[in-house]
Amino acid sequence: MVPQNLYSPSPSDTLIRVEHLTVGFDPEIVLQDISFDVQRGEVLVILGGSGCGKSTLLKNMIGLYQPMQGRILIDGDDIVTAQGLARKAILRKIGVLFQSGALFGSMSLRENVRLALEEFTNLPRDAADLIVSMKLYQVGLHGYGSKMPAELSGGMQKRAAIARAMVMDPQILFLDEPSAGLDPITAGDLDELILSLSQNLAMTFVIVTHELPSVFAVADRVIMLDKQLKKIVATGNPWELRQNTDHPLVYQFFHRNEGISHKKRRTPVNPLPL
């Protein structure tokens, strides 16, 4: 049974528009002429096998890489062509969690989260620390501001990195493999946090992951990339794609954990006699 998807955007809710985008590393093309939208308040997950261009696409969307061709509109403004103050204004609308978390090991959590406020605002220290405390509370790290990253578990480091990504109140959070390196229970807790932020703060998420439990837990919609075709080969609700797809790559991805227990087991070698 497909769970009811409570998210139902209207056509006027487009927050990100990717138009005829070609990305890669000259002369190699990774993805060619792809187009898709992300709606305001949506959780969109980018799927695909290793080397299909998931992280490359995300890094183009946040302005770290320059595409070979096409446009990336963030709330109507093209991050590809914007420069100077116009580009800074676009970047203020996004926050990023990189796969490693990328916390500064020599800074406390409070200092890590406060860094963007110190760099891009003139807020007094007391006001900045109040915002930091609020963000740490929102990710379940109230009271941990004085801790160093090395004193925390991997899951807590990811939460702290999300707090840092949120500190400037962006409209969109981009998460690159947020569950990487986490055990299933901690990964599930992180999924719950993403859902909470999406529902309670109406945040828009673009997430790169290959973890099926996370996909089914958080995604309103997915796009799946194909390494060979360099295209998007499927888009839709993950539960519906799992049940209804006739595309062999999509079917294999969503059903890859099924039937393992039915495979023929290797016959053990008889031990040598004592």
Buried (B, 14 or more C-beta within 10 A) or exposed (E): EEEEEEBEBEEEBBBBBBBEBBBBEEEEBBBBBBEBBBBBBBBBBBBBBEEBBBBBBBBBBBBEBEBBBBBBBBBEBBBBEBEEEEBEEBBBBBBBBBBBBBBEEEBBBBBBBBBBBEEEEEBEEEEBBEBBBEBBEBBBBEEBBEBBBEEBEBBBBBBBBBBBBBBBEBBBBBBBBBBBBBEEEBBBBBBEBBBBBBEEEEBBBBBBBBBBBBBBBBBBBBBBBBBEEBBBBBBBBBBEBBEEBEEEBBBEBBEEEEEEEEEEEEEEEEEEEE
